[in-house]
Amino acid sequence: MTFAAARPLSGSVGVPGDKSISHRSLMLSALAVGTSRVEGLLEGEDVLATAAAMRSMGARIERDAEGVWHVDGVGVGSLLQPETALDMGNSGTSTRLLMGLLASHDLTATFTGDASLSKRPMARVTEPLSRMGATFTSSPGDRLPLTMRGASPAIPLEYRLPVASAQVKSAILLAGLNTPGITRVVEPVPTRDHSERMLRGFGAELDVEVEANGTRIITLVGEAELKPQNIVVPGDPSSAAFPMVAALLVPGSQVTIGNIGLNATRAGLVDLLREMGGSVEIANPREVGGEPVGDLVVTASVLKGVEPDPARAPSMIDEYPVAFVAAALAQGRSIFRGLEELRVKESDRIATMAEGLRAIGVAVEELEDGIIIEGSGGAPLMGGGPISTRLDHRIAMSFAVAGLASKNGVTIDDMRPVATSFPGFTALLRNLGAIE
């Protein structure tokens, strides 16, 4: 599909529900005793893979005619042995969090995934879960297909995260739910805290202590009893990133993106774009289900190059690809570092973005932990393609945004992976007037 230079974008749009919160709402609802109600669930392929996995282990999960999901949980410790392999599709979040969830249950599960997910290493999760007593038999390189055997009772763990990873933290906490005693995670660099917020909301006994240097110590009391909840999932800030950057880059645009989650551990891109000179205003700030929410009003702006603090990386790790596109049209040079995590996403996002940006006329230097981008000063990018997205949904959407600010358009080799997180992406751009 080719995305070409756009006329000014205008209008108000919403984006799909937050993917991180959607995954966790299904998992924790399945462990509560009683019926939980989830409104605004992201109905992308990744989250549907989580729903299918929880159904296969005994939870009853149904969607009503109004789009509200109802989950009848089985209780902590009462998940059933799945009869077939758990197909995770492209979802690394589903895979890593479910490994944690099952690590303290007396059952065996095999995880499979698509070609992209099967290339992603799982050692950062299997290593701490092995310390809790779970055992793993994986493909070479700690990759899928992978079979795990949970431990019952599991061994409580105190674990200091060697790298900033909300998935690893969450996997350990989920394992701790059915583990007798205290599970403790020490987090030197804060990452998204949806798991902590939601665990407390479901009734788990969880405490967070923040030391003077910013280190977070998360303590969970095991053998928890979770209570069913009514959950409203806010719009995903990672999905909002694409219309937000598009509105900044296409001259004359003004777009409102409604009901976006503004959790401080996820709002790094908003801060970055403002530092670049972008006009991003927050209207109607409010709190929904324990999460801060607001509407983003974005107006086309002249951007300047930036060198963000690497410590910001966890708060916008999924948004860096589209941030690189913003930098490609800024005035001056941008230097992004501390992004080793991007090497092990759905693709090597540093290498894939560098290759694609060069193909559409951007001067780029790839670093081991980041990238240097010479901005066009606001001039439209040359365009070109087809861009090889390596089956990565965020790469595809980032280059679609680049096409809207190009001379000759940008052709994407495969837009199908976008369905994993943002099924209505092209329809949203059409509603804003970006494409015919």
C-alpha positions in Angstrom: 0.0 0.0 0.0 1.2 3.5 -0.8 0.7 6.5 1.4 1.1 9.8 -0.4 1.4 13.5 0.5 -1.7 14.6 2.3 -3.8 17.7 2.5 -4.2 19.1 6.0 -5.6 16.6 8.5 -8.6 17.7 10.6 -11.2 16.2 12.8 -11.7 14.2 16.0 -10.8 10.5 16.2 -10.4 7.8 18.8 -7.9 5.0 18.8 -8.2 1.3 19.9 -8.0 0.5 23.6 -4.7 0.3 25.3 -3.0 -3.0 24.4 -1.1 -3.4 27.7 -4.2 -2.8 29.8 -6.3 -5.0 27.6 -4.0 -8.0 28.0 -3.8 -7.6 31.7 -7.6 -7.1 32.1 -8.3 -10.4 30.5 -5.7 -12.3 32.5 -6.6 -10.9 35.9 -10.3 -11.2 35.2 -9.7 -14.9 34.4 -8.1 -15.3 37.8 -10.9 -13.5 39.7 -13.8 -15.4 41.2 -16.9 -14.1 39.6 -17.7 -12.0 36.5 -15.7 -9.0 35.4 -16.8 -6.5 32.7 -14.3 -4.9 30.3 -15.3 -2.0 28.1 -13.1 -0.6 25.4 -11.0 -3.7 25.0 -8.6 -3.6 22.1 -9.9 -6.2 19.6 -6.6 -6.7 17.7 -5.1 -10.0 17.0 -2.6 -9.8 20.0 -5.3 -9.4 22.6 -7.6 -12.0 21.0 -4.7 -14.4 21.3 -4.7 -13.7 25.1 -8.5 -14.3 25.2 -8.2 -17.6 23.4 -5.4 -18.8 25.8 -7.5 -17.9 28.9 -10.5 -19.7 27.4 -8.4 -22.8 26.9 -7.6 -22.8 30.6 -11.1 -22.6 31.9 -12.2 -18.9 31.8 -15.5 -18.1 30.1 -15.0 -15.0 27.9 -17.7 -13.5 25.8 -18.3 -10.3 23.9 -21.9 -8.8 23.9 -23.6 -7.0 21.1 -22.5 -3.6 22.5 -18.9 -4.6 22.4 -18.5 -5.1 26.1 -16.5 -8.2 27.2 -17.6 -10.4 30.1 -15.1 -12.7 31.8 -16.1 -15.4 34.3 -12.9 -16.2 36.2 -11.8 -19.5 37.7 -9.7 -18.1 40.7 -6.0 -18.0 41.4 -4.5 -21.4 41.3 -7.4 -23.0 39.4 -6.4 -22.7 35.8 -6.9 -25.9 33.8 -4.4 -27.8 31.7 -4.7 -26.5 28.1 -5.5 -29.4 25.7 -3.6 -27.9 22.8 -0.6 -25.5 22.3 -1.2 -21.8 23.1 -0.9 -20.0 19.7 0.3 -16.5 20.6 0.4 -15.2 17.0 2.6 -12.1 17.0 2.1 -11.2 20.6 5.3 -11.0 22.8 3.3 -9.5 25.6 0.8 -12.4 25.7 3.6 -14.9 25.6 5.8 -13.4 28.3 3.0 -12.5 30.7 1.3 -15.9 30.3 4.5 -17.7 31.1 4.6 -15.8 34.3 0.9 -16.5 35.1 1.4 -20.2 34.5 4.8 -20.5 36.2 3.1 -21.1 39.6 0.4 -23.4 38.4 0.6 -27.2 38.3 0.2 -27.6 34.5 2.2 -27.9 31.3 1.8 -25.5 28.4 3.4 -25.2 24.9 3.7 -21.8 23.4 3.8 -21.3 19.6 3.8 -18.1 17.5 4.2 -16.7 14.0 7.5 -16.3 12.2 8.2 -12.9 13.8 7.4 -14.0 17.3 9.4 -17.2 16.9 12.6 -15.1 16.4 12.2 -13.2 19.7 14.3 -14.5 22.6 12.5 -15.4 25.8 15.4 -15.9 28.2 14.9 -12.7 30.1 11.6 -14.2 31.3 12.4 -17.8 31.6 15.5 -17.1 33.7 13.7 -15.6 36.7 10.8 -17.9 36.4 13.1 -20.9 36.5 14.3 -19.6 39.9 10.7 -19.8 41.0 10.7 -23.5 40.1 9.2 -23.5 36.6 11.0 -25.6 33.9 11.4 -24.7 30.2 12.3 -26.6 27.1 12.7 -24.1 24.3 13.9 -24.0 20.7 17.6 -22.9 20.1 18.3 -19.4 21.3 15.5 -19.6 24.0 12.9 -19.1 21.3 9.4 -20.5 20.5 8.1 -23.1 20.2 8.6 -23.5 24.0 7.1 -25.9 26.5 7.0 -25.0 30.2 6.0 -26.9 33.3 4.8 -24.8 36.2 5.8 -25.3 39.8 3.3 -25.8 42.6 4.1 -24.6 45.1 6.4 -22.1 43.4 9.4 -20.5 45.2 9.0 -16.8 46.2 11.6 -14.6 44.5 13.3 -11.3 45.1 14.6 -10.2 41.7 16.4 -7.0 40.5 15.6 -6.3 36.9 18.9 -6.2 34.9 17.2 -4.3 32.1 14.1 -2.1 32.2 11.2 -4.3 31.1 7.6 -4.1 32.1 7.0 -7.5 30.6 9.6 -9.2 32.8 8.4 -7.3 35.9 4.8 -8.3 35.2 5.6 -11.9 34.5 7.3 -12.2 37.9 4.4 -10.5 39.7 1.8 -12.7 37.9 3.8 -15.8 39.0 3.8 -14.4 42.5 0.0 -14.4 42.7 -0.1 -18.2 43.3 3.2 -18.4 45.1 3.2 -18.7 49.0 5.1 -15.9 50.7 6.4 -12.6 49.4 7.5 -11.9 45.8 9.6 -8.8 45.3 10.8 -7.0 42.2 13.4 -4.3 42.3 13.1 -1.9 39.4 16.1 0.5 39.1 14.5 2.3 36.1 10.7 2.8 36.2 8.6 1.1 33.5 4.9 1.2 32.7 3.0 0.4 35.9 -0.3 -1.0 34.6 0.3 -4.4 36.3 0.7 -2.8 39.7 -2.3 -0.5 39.3 -4.5 -3.4 38.1 -3.4 -6.0 40.6 -4.3 -3.6 43.4 -7.6 -2.9 41.7 -8.4 -6.6 41.7 -7.6 -6.8 45.4 -4.1 -8.2 45.5 -1.9 -7.1 48.4 0.8 -5.1 46.6 3.0 -2.3 47.9 5.4 0.0 45.9 8.3 1.7 47.7 10.2 4.4 45.8 13.7 5.1 47.0 15.5 8.5 46.8 17.3 7.5 43.7 14.1 6.5 41.9 14.4 2.8 42.3 11.0 1.1 42.8 10.6 -1.9 45.1 7.4 -3.8 44.4 6.2 -6.3 47.0 3.4 -8.8 46.4 1.8 -11.1 48.9 1.1 -14.5 47.3 -1.9 -16.8 47.3 -4.0 -13.8 46.5 -7.8 -13.8 46.1 -8.8 -11.6 43.3 -12.3 -9.9 43.1 -14.1 -9.2 39.8 -13.9 -5.7 38.4 -15.6 -3.3 36.0 -12.8 -2.0 33.7 -12.9 0.8 31.2 -9.8 0.6 28.9 -8.5 4.0 27.8 -7.2 4.6 24.3 -3.7 3.3 23.6 -1.0 6.1 23.7 1.2 3.9 21.4 -1.6 3.9 18.8 -2.3 7.6 19.3 1.4 8.2 18.4 0.7 7.8 14.7 -2.1 10.3 14.1 -0.3 12.6 16.6 2.9 12.7 14.6 1.0 12.9 11.3 -0.9 16.0 12.5 2.4 17.6 13.5 4.1 16.9 10.2 1.4 17.7 7.6 1.1 21.5 7.3 -2.2 23.1 8.3 -3.4 20.1 10.3 -5.3 20.2 13.6 -6.5 16.9 15.1 -8.1 15.9 18.4 -7.5 12.3 19.6 -9.9 11.5 22.3 -9.8 9.4 25.5 -6.0 8.6 25.6 -4.3 7.0 28.5 -1.8 9.5 30.0 -0.1 7.3 32.6 3.3 9.0 33.3 5.1 5.7 32.6 3.7 5.8 29.0 3.6 9.5 28.1 7.2 10.0 27.0 6.4 10.7 23.4 4.1 13.7 24.3 7.0 15.2 26.3 9.5 14.5 23.5 7.3 16.1 20.8 6.7 19.1 23.0 10.5 19.5 23.4 10.9 19.4 19.7 8.5 22.3 19.4 5.3 20.3 18.7 1.9 21.7 19.8 0.3 18.9 21.8 -2.3 20.1 24.3 -4.2 18.0 26.8 -7.9 18.8 27.1 -10.4 17.4 29.6 -7.9 15.6 31.9 -9.6 13.0 34.1 -9.1 9.7 35.8 -10.9 6.5 34.6 -10.4 3.2 36.5 -7.3 4.4 38.3 -5.6 5.6 35.0 -5.1 9.2 34.0 -6.9 10.0 30.7 -7.3 13.1 28.5 -7.9 14.3 24.9 -4.9 15.3 22.8 -5.3 18.4 20.6 -2.4 18.4 18.1 -1.6 21.3 15.7 0.9 21.2 12.9 4.3 22.6 14.1 7.8 23.3 13.0 10.0 20.7 14.8 13.6 20.9 15.9 16.2 18.2 16.5 16.5 16.7 19.9 18.8 14.5 22.0 16.5 12.9 24.6 17.7 11.5 27.9 18.2 7.7 27.5 16.4 7.3 30.8 13.2 8.3 29.0 13.2 5.1 26.9 10.9 2.9 29.0 8.1 5.6 28.9 8.0 5.5 25.1 9.8 2.4 24.0 7.1 1.4 21.4 6.8 5.0 20.0 10.5 5.4 19.0 9.9 4.3 15.3 7.4 7.1 14.7 9.5 9.5 16.7 12.3 8.8 14.3 10.0 9.9 11.5 9.3 13.1 13.3 13.0 13.7 13.7 13.5 13.0 9.9 11.4 16.2 9.2 12.8 18.3 12.0 15.4 21.1 11.8 18.8 19.9 12.6 20.2 16.6 14.0 18.5 14.2 16.5 20.4 11.6 18.5 18.6 8.8 20.2 20.5 6.5 22.5 19.8 3.9 25.2 17.5 1.9 22.9 19.0 -1.6 23.0 15.5 -2.9 23.8 14.5 -2.0 20.2 16.8 -4.7 18.9 14.5 -7.5 20.3 11.1 -6.2 19.4 8.9 -7.6 16.6 11.9 -6.7 14.4 15.2 -5.1 15.1 13.6 -1.7 15.1 16.8 0.2 15.0 18.1 -1.6 11.9 14.7 -1.8 10.2 14.0 1.9 10.7 17.5 3.0 9.6 17.2 0.9 6.4 13.8 2.3 5.6 14.6 5.9 6.3 17.6 5.7 4.0 15.4 4.3 1.3 13.2 7.4 1.4 16.0 9.9 1.4 16.9 10.5 5.1 20.5 10.7 6.2 20.9 8.2 9.1 23.7 6.7 11.2 22.9 3.5 13.0 24.4 3.1 16.5 24.6 0.0 18.6 22.1 1.5 21.1 20.3 4.0 18.9 20.3 6.2 15.8 21.4 9.6 14.5 19.0 11.3 12.1 19.6 14.4 10.1 16.3 16.3 9.7 15.0 17.7 6.5 14.3 21.1 8.1 10.6 20.6 7.4 11.0 19.9 3.7 9.0 16.9 2.5 10.9 13.6 2.4 11.8 12.1 -1.0 9.7 9.0 -0.5 10.0 5.7 -2.3 9.9 2.0 -1.3 8.6 -0.6 -1.0 9.7 -0.5 2.6 10.5 -3.9 4.2 8.6 -3.9 7.5 9.8 -7.3 8.7 6.2 -8.1 9.7 6.4 -5.3 12.3 3.2 -3.4 12.8 4.8 -0.3 14.2 7.3 -0.1 11.4 4.5 -0.3 8.9 2.5 2.5 10.5 5.5 4.7 11.0 6.4 4.7 7.3 2.7 5.3 6.5 3.0 8.5 8.5 6.3 9.3 6.6 4.4 8.9 3.3 2.0 11.7 4.3 4.9 14.1 4.5 6.7 13.0 1.3 7.1 14.2 -2.3 6.5 10.9 -4.0 4.7 8.8 -1.4 6.0 5.8 0.6 5.1 2.3 -0.4 4.8 -0.3 2.4 5.5 -4.0 1.6 2.8 -5.4 3.9 0.2 -3.7 6.0 -1.4 -6.9 7.3 0.6 -7.0 10.6 -1.1 -3.7 11.6 -4.1 -5.8 12.6 -2.2 -7.0 15.6 -2.6 -3.6 17.4 -4.6 -1.2 15.2 -7.1 -2.8 12.9 -8.7 0.5 11.9 -5.5 2.4 11.1 -6.1 3.2 7.5 -9.8 4.0 8.2 -8.6 6.5 10.8 -6.3 8.2 8.3 -9.2 8.3 5.8 -11.5 9.9 8.4 -8.9 12.7 9.0 -8.6 13.3 5.2 -5.1 11.9 4.8 -6.1 9.4 2.2 -8.9 9.1 -0.4 
